[in-house]
Amino acid sequence: MTADPRLHNRDGLIDEALAAARARYADSHPQSRAAFERACRVMPGGNTRSVLYHGPFPFRAVRGEGPWLWDAEGHRLLDLLGEYTAGLFGHSNPVIRAAVERALARGWNSGAHNPYEIALAELLCQRFPSLERVRFTNSGTEANLMAVSAARCFTGRDKVMAIDGAYHGGLLTFAQGPSPVNAPYPVVLARYNDAEGLAALVAEHGTGLACLLVEPMMGAGGCIPAEPAFLAAARALTREAGALLVFDEVMTSRMAAGGCQERLGITPDLTTLGKYLGGGMSFGAFGGRRDVMALFDPTAPEALPHAGTFNNNVVTLAAGAAALGEVFTPEAAEALFQRGEALRARLNARFAARDAPYLATGLGSVMTLHPRRADPAQPIARPEDLADADPRLRELLFLELLARGHYTAPRGFIALSLELTETHLAAFESAVDEVLDTHAEALGCAAG
Ligand code: PMP
């Protein structure tokens, strides 16, 4: 039952619409169902990446090209999900492909330094204001673990402050409080966009606090942007307390040539990166102040270890250097940001005009469609503000968009790739309109 009284008498209609959408999905994906059953025989729940699961069995792709994906049944889908931001370059960028092929032609697994690591490190340090020195990892999770450990070693303090509801990787998940599989750091959770609350918590834990780990926009937490004043307070408070400010820019680094930190004009002590910056290959990086990163300088006698067989993987680093140097130029970053801002504004205008129970939140090219009406009296400042969203409407939109050839995340997440043109986005907006038309009665919104 929905908590929204306007939808109360529509509960039955919503249930029916969702049951029909699920049945249609199941009927039109027989090969995917068979693959799921096969996968379940060797992987728990047929799964090796939790976020990809959805009922009755998950969508799977067998091919990608440009902005398109094809499923096992041969349906072609426009990819709006963009691999949760790692797919910024689409599925077949020729510049990245050529760089990978050139690297492969020279052999891989040298067990030695290679030219690509310098090239990518130079590009990152030139572009991101906080990066004086950088080191590579294999994932964003690892980058965050290293940054947090670096902060603890540098300050000689124990506690890690993070944001309630945030996601920083499989071992640093605070979606419903700390996840039981988290790395065992002593954690203090702060409320997002609550500068006063943050000040009180820092005052309480200040002398034991190693760092504050925070995203400039909560990504998995619902695409909720930070208020600049909140991050400015975070900057000042951590500095006064002698703790390090760590920006997790794994998702937000795409918001400008130098990441969200450049757009905001706020420079953290450490930054973590991931996703698209490896050109679409497994990637992570952490970096920042020279004195903090010097902890890992192996020319120093007391250097801390930071090991990793694949930290300088040639495929990732060659792809990343070409991607950042030749494809995702500062101009391309700005254009993509503006394209996303415009799309989000158009979607919200549509939802408002029809009084549809959906709302797009986010920043630039990354957004989430939430099953909740916009309410100026209740802005979305933190994940708990979305608690009354109806999950059935989220699933209905996902399945109905999929049926119309548009792939988003089941949770409504969208990350635009460089391959998506205005024509593609217009087609997506028409598909959204069609879903609202089809279910106008169940959704309690005006017909188009
Ligand atoms: N931080 C943020 C903000 C993320 O969105 C993610 C991944 N979704 C991670 C860290 C973890 O990155 P990875 O999946 O590469 O480990």
Boltz pocket constraint, residues with backbone or C-beta under 6 A from the ligand:
constraints:
  - pocket:
      binder: B
      contacts: [[A, 84], [A, 138], [A, 139], [A, 140], [A, 141], [A, 142], [A, 144], [A, 167], [A, 168], [A, 169], [A, 170], [A, 215], [A, 219], [A, 220], [A, 248], [A, 249], [A, 250], [A, 251], [A, 274], [A, 275], [A, 283], [A, 284]]
      max_distance: 6.0
